[in-house]
Amino acid sequence: MLGLAVLGALAFSAWRVVDELRLLNRSLAKLRARIAPTLEQIARDGEAAAERAARMQARAGQGPAGQGPAGRRPERAERRDPGGQAP
């Protein structure tokens, strides 16, 4: 008889766990539906900011790494001071 009670308790616990998982899944689906538009807006804003930054860099004549025009480093001769001394 004790084995039947334990089996019944386990079955009840399993049934409650499955029910809680269903509720959790439903809640997550609602949350995803609510935050999806916000995440899409954040992605669009990030892309727009990256495009603005690229335009600003191009306008400033800087390369992608800020190394001068066209992203190249100045040659050693270009970096010398007017007295002809290397840095």
C-alpha positions as CSV (number, residue, x, y, z in Angstrom):
1,M,0.0,0.0,0.0
2,L,2.9,2.4,0.8
3,G,4.3,1.8,-2.7
4,L,1.1,2.9,-4.2
5,A,1.1,6.1,-2.2
6,V,4.6,6.8,-3.3
7,L,3.7,6.1,-6.9
8,G,0.7,8.4,-6.6
9,A,2.8,11.2,-5.1
10,L,5.4,10.9,-7.9
11,A,2.7,10.9,-10.5
12,F,1.1,14.1,-8.9
13,S,4.5,15.8,-8.8
14,A,5.3,14.9,-12.4
15,W,1.8,16.2,-13.4
16,R,2.5,19.5,-11.6
17,V,6.0,19.9,-13.1
18,V,4.6,19.4,-16.6
19,D,1.8,21.9,-15.9
20,E,4.4,24.5,-14.6
21,L,6.5,23.9,-17.7
22,R,3.5,24.6,-19.9
23,L,2.8,27.8,-18.0
24,L,6.4,28.9,-18.3
25,N,6.4,28.2,-22.0
26,R,3.3,30.3,-22.5
27,S,4.8,33.2,-20.4
28,L,8.0,33.1,-22.5
29,A,6.0,33.2,-25.7
30,K,4.1,36.3,-24.5
31,L,7.4,37.9,-23.4
32,R,9.0,37.2,-26.8
33,A,6.0,38.8,-28.5
34,R,6.3,41.9,-26.3
35,I,10.0,42.5,-26.7
36,A,10.5,41.6,-30.4
37,P,9.5,45.1,-31.6
38,T,11.9,46.7,-29.1
39,L,14.8,44.4,-30.2
40,E,14.1,45.1,-33.8
41,Q,14.1,48.9,-33.1
42,I,17.4,48.6,-31.2
43,A,18.9,46.7,-34.2
44,R,17.7,49.4,-36.6
45,D,19.1,52.1,-34.4
46,G,22.5,50.3,-34.1
47,E,22.7,50.0,-37.9
48,A,21.8,53.7,-38.3
49,A,24.5,54.7,-35.8
50,A,27.1,52.5,-37.6
51,E,26.2,54.2,-40.9
52,R,26.5,57.7,-39.4
53,A,29.9,56.8,-37.9
54,A,31.1,55.5,-41.3
55,R,29.9,58.7,-43.0
56,M,31.6,60.8,-40.3
57,Q,34.9,58.9,-40.7
58,A,34.7,59.2,-44.5
59,R,34.0,62.9,-44.2
60,A,37.0,63.4,-41.9
61,G,39.2,61.6,-44.4
62,Q,40.1,58.9,-41.9
63,G,40.3,55.2,-42.6
64,P,38.5,52.5,-40.6
65,A,41.2,52.4,-37.9
66,G,41.8,56.1,-37.8
67,Q,45.2,55.7,-39.5
68,G,45.0,58.5,-41.9
69,P,43.5,58.7,-45.4
70,A,42.3,55.4,-46.9
71,G,43.2,53.6,-43.7
72,R,46.9,53.4,-44.3
73,R,49.7,54.3,-42.0
74,P,52.0,57.1,-43.1
75,E,55.4,56.0,-44.4
76,R,58.4,56.5,-42.2
77,A,59.6,59.4,-44.4
78,E,56.2,61.1,-44.0
79,R,56.5,60.9,-40.3
80,R,59.8,62.7,-40.0
81,D,59.9,66.1,-38.6
82,P,61.0,69.1,-40.7
83,G,64.6,68.7,-39.5
84,G,64.8,65.3,-41.2
85,Q,65.1,63.5,-37.9
86,A,63.1,60.3,-37.5
87,P,60.7,60.2,-34.5
